[in-house]
C-alpha cells in the first residue's frame, strides 16, 4: 500500500508542476501545438530508458487501443496547454473535478445507469464550487474554460484506454506505447497547424518532459494496482497544489476563494466516485 500512496503523491505533485512549465513555455511565446509535440518527443526518448524489456504481442485489440489512446492523449494535452496559454492556472485547475461527471453522463447514455441521490449531490457540489470559483469574474476566461473542458473530456476518456493497454502489456511497455502514440498524433497536429516546430526553451522543456514522465509513469502504476475511479478521486488533490502554484508563481489573485471552491468541488468528485 505504501508504494501505491507514493505513486499517488508523485502523480499529484508532478501533475501540478507540469502545468506550471506548460504555462511558462506558452507565456514565452511558444505555440501549444509545438510544446505538445516536443513533450511527446522527449517522452518517447525517455521511455526507451524506462523500458528494459518489451512484453508486446501485436493484436487488433492492442492496435485499436494504441490508436485511440494516441488521439485522445494528444488532443487532451494540446487543449490543456492551449487553455493555460490564455487562462489562469489557479482558475482552470479545479475544472478537473468534472471528470466524474463526464463518466456519469457516459454511463447514463450507454449503460442506462441512473445516478443516485448521492451522485446528484456530488454534481450539485461541483456546480456550486464552479460558481464560487468564477462568481467574481476575475481570472475567468470563457475560451480558456472551453479548452480546459475539452481537455478534460479527452484525457478522461484516454484513461480507459491506458488501463486497457496496461492489462494487455505491462507498466513500462504501456508507458512506451503511450509516449509513441502521443508523438505520432501530436506530429500530425503540429503539421496541420503549420506552426514552425522550433525547439522551445530547453530548461523549461526538459523540466516539463521530466514532470510529465513522472506523472504518467506513476499514473500507470496506480492504475495497475487500484480501480481507475478510486485513483481519479485521489488525483483530485493536485487541484489544491495547482491553485497555490498559480497564485505564488504567476501572481494570480483570489487564493481564499479558490481554495474554498477547490474543496467543495473535490468533495463532490469524491462523493460521486466512491458512491
C-alpha positions in Angstrom: 0.0 0.0 0.0 2.9 2.4 0.7 4.0 2.1 -2.9 0.5 3.0 -4.1 0.4 6.0 -1.8 3.9 7.0 -3.1 2.6 6.7 -6.6 -0.4 8.9 -5.9 1.8 11.5 -4.2 4.2 11.5 -7.1 1.3 12.0 -9.5 -0.2 14.8 -7.6 3.0 16.8 -7.3 4.2 16.2 -10.9 0.8 16.9 -12.4 0.7 20.4 -10.8 4.3 21.3 -11.7 3.9 20.2 -15.4 1.1 22.7 -15.8 3.4 25.4 -14.4 6.0 24.5 -17.1 3.4 24.4 -19.8 2.2 27.9 -18.9 5.8 29.2 -18.6 6.6 27.9 -22.2 3.4 29.4 -23.7 3.9 32.7 -21.8 7.3 32.9 -23.6 5.6 32.8 -27.0 5.8 29.1 -27.8 2.8 27.6 -29.7 0.7 25.0 -27.8 0.9 22.5 -30.7 4.7 22.8 -30.7 5.1 22.4 -27.0 2.8 19.4 -27.2 4.9 17.8 -30.0 8.2 18.3 -28.2 6.8 17.0 -25.0 5.9 13.7 -26.6 9.2 13.6 -28.4 11.1 13.9 -25.2 8.9 11.3 -23.5 9.4 8.9 -26.4 13.2 9.2 -25.9 12.8 8.9 -22.1 10.6 5.8 -22.4 13.3 3.9 -24.2 15.4 4.0 -21.0 12.4 3.2 -18.8 11.5 0.1 -20.8 14.1 -2.6 -20.1 12.1 -5.3 -21.9 9.0 -5.4 -24.2 6.1 -7.6 -23.4 4.4 -6.9 -26.7 2.2 -9.2 -28.8 0.5 -7.4 -31.6 -3.2 -7.9 -31.9 -6.1 -6.0 -33.3 -7.2 -5.1 -29.8 -3.8 -3.6 -28.9 -3.5 -1.7 -32.1 -7.0 -0.3 -31.8 -6.4 0.9 -28.2 -3.0 2.3 -29.2 -4.5 4.5 -31.9 -7.4 5.7 -29.8 -5.1 6.4 -26.8 -2.8 8.4 -29.0 -5.5 10.6 -30.5 -7.2 11.2 -27.2 -3.9 11.8 -25.4 -2.5 14.2 -27.9 -5.8 16.2 -28.1 -6.1 16.3 -24.3 -2.6 17.5 -23.7 -2.9 20.1 -26.6 -6.1 21.6 -25.2 -4.6 21.8 -21.6 -1.7 23.7 -23.0 -4.0 25.9 -25.1 -6.1 26.7 -22.1 -3.1 27.5 -19.9 -1.7 29.8 -22.6 -4.7 32.2 -22.2 -6.1 31.5 -18.7 -5.1 31.3 -15.1 -3.7 28.1 -13.7 -5.4 28.5 -10.4 -8.8 29.1 -12.1 -8.5 26.3 -14.6 -7.2 23.5 -12.3 -10.5 23.0 -10.3 -12.3 22.2 -13.6 -10.6 18.8 -13.5 -13.1 17.8 -10.8 -15.7 17.4 -13.5 -14.2 14.1 -14.6 -16.6 12.0 -12.6 -19.5 14.0 -14.0 -18.3 13.2 -17.5 -18.1 9.5 -16.6 -21.5 9.6 -15.1 -23.1 11.1 -18.2 -21.4 8.5 -20.5 -22.6 5.7 -18.2 -26.2 7.1 -18.3 -26.2 7.3 -22.1 -24.6 4.0 -22.9 -25.3 1.8 -19.8 -28.6 3.3 -18.8 -27.2 3.8 -15.3 -29.5 6.2 -13.3 -27.5 8.4 -10.9 -28.3 8.1 -7.2 -29.2 10.8 -4.8 -25.6 11.0 -3.6 -24.3 11.2 -7.1 -26.7 14.1 -7.8 -25.4 15.8 -4.6 -21.9 15.4 -5.9 -22.8 17.1 -9.1 -24.5 20.0 -7.2 -21.4 20.4 -5.1 -19.2 20.6 -8.2 -21.5 23.2 -9.8 -21.5 25.2 -6.5 -17.7 25.1 -6.5 -17.7 26.4 -10.0 -19.9 29.3 -9.0 -17.7 30.1 -6.1 -14.6 29.9 -8.3 -15.9 32.3 -11.0 -18.6 34.5 -9.4 -16.2 37.4 -9.1 -15.3 37.4 -12.8 -11.6 37.8 -12.0 -9.3 35.5 -13.9 -12.3 34.0 -15.7 -11.7 33.4 -19.4 -14.6 31.7 -21.2 -12.4 30.5 -24.1 -9.8 29.0 -21.7 -12.5 27.2 -19.7 -13.9 25.8 -23.0 -10.5 24.5 -24.0 -10.0 23.0 -20.5 -13.3 21.2 -20.6 -12.3 19.7 -24.0 -9.0 18.6 -22.4 -11.0 17.1 -19.5 -13.2 15.1 -21.9 -10.3 13.8 -24.0 -8.0 13.0 -21.0 -10.8 11.4 -19.0 -11.6 9.1 -21.9 -7.9 8.4 -22.5 -7.6 6.9 -19.0 -9.8 3.9 -20.0 -7.6 3.0 -23.0 -4.4 3.5 -20.9 -5.8 1.0 -18.4 -6.6 -1.4 -21.3 -3.0 -1.2 -22.6 -1.6 -1.9 -19.2 -3.8 -5.0 -18.9 -2.6 -6.1 -22.4 1.1 -5.5 -21.7 2.9 -4.1 -18.5 3.7 -0.8 -16.9 7.0 0.0 -18.8 5.6 -1.2 -22.1 2.4 0.8 -21.7 4.4 3.9 -21.0 6.4 3.4 -24.2 3.3 2.8 -26.3 1.6 5.9 -24.7 4.5 8.1 -25.5 4.9 6.9 -29.1 1.2 7.1 -29.8 1.1 10.6 -28.5 4.2 11.5 -30.5 2.6 10.3 -33.8 -0.6 12.2 -33.4 1.0 15.4 -31.9 3.2 15.5 -35.0 0.0 15.3 -37.2 -1.5 18.2 -35.2 1.6 20.4 -35.4 1.9 19.7 -39.1 -1.8 20.6 -39.7 -1.4 23.8 -37.6 1.5 24.9 -39.9 3.4 26.2 -36.9 7.2 26.1 -37.2 8.4 23.4 -34.8 11.3 25.3 -33.4 12.7 24.0 -30.1 11.3 25.9 -27.0 13.4 26.9 -24.1 15.5 23.8 -23.2 15.3 24.3 -19.4 11.6 24.5 -19.2 11.1 21.9 -21.8 13.4 19.5 -20.0 11.5 20.1 -16.7 8.2 19.6 -18.5 9.2 16.3 -20.0 10.5 15.1 -16.7 7.3 16.1 -14.9 5.1 14.5 -17.5 7.2 11.4 -17.4 6.9 11.1 -13.6 3.2 11.9 -13.8 2.3 9.3 -16.4 4.6 6.5 -15.1 3.1 6.9 -11.6 -0.4 7.1 -13.1 0.2 3.8 -14.9 1.5 2.2 -11.7 -1.5 3.3 -9.6 -3.9 2.3 -12.4 -2.4 -1.2 -12.3 -2.9 -1.5 -8.6 -6.3 0.0 -7.9 -9.6 0.9 -9.6 -9.3 3.8 -12.0 -12.2 5.6 -10.4 -10.6 5.5 -7.0 -7.3 6.7 -8.4 -9.0 9.6 -10.2 -10.6 10.6 -6.8 -7.2 10.7 -5.1 -5.6 12.6 -8.1 -8.1 15.5 -7.5 -5.9 16.6 -4.6 -3.5 18.1 -7.2 -6.0 20.8 -7.7 -5.2 22.4 -4.4 -1.5 22.4 -5.1 -2.1 23.9 -8.6 -4.1 26.8 -7.0 -1.1 27.6 -4.6 1.4 27.4 -7.5 -0.8 29.7 -9.7 -1.1 32.3 -7.0 2.5 32.2 -6.0 4.3 31.8 -9.3 2.0 33.8 -11.7 0.7 36.2 -9.0 -2.9 35.2 -9.6 -5.5 36.5 -7.2 -8.3 35.1 -5.0 -6.4 32.4 -3.1 -9.0 32.0 -0.3 -12.0 31.9 -2.7 -10.2 29.4 -5.0 -9.3 27.1 -2.0 -12.9 27.1 -0.9 -14.1 26.3 -4.4 -11.5 23.5 -4.8 -12.5 21.9 -1.5 -16.2 22.0 -2.5 -15.6 20.6 -6.0 -13.2 17.8 -4.7 -15.8 16.8 -2.1 -18.4 16.5 -4.9 -16.0 14.5 -7.1 -15.2 12.1 -4.2 -18.9 11.6 -3.4 -19.7 10.7 -7.0 -16.8 8.3 -7.4 -17.0 6.5 -4.1 -20.7 6.3 -4.3 
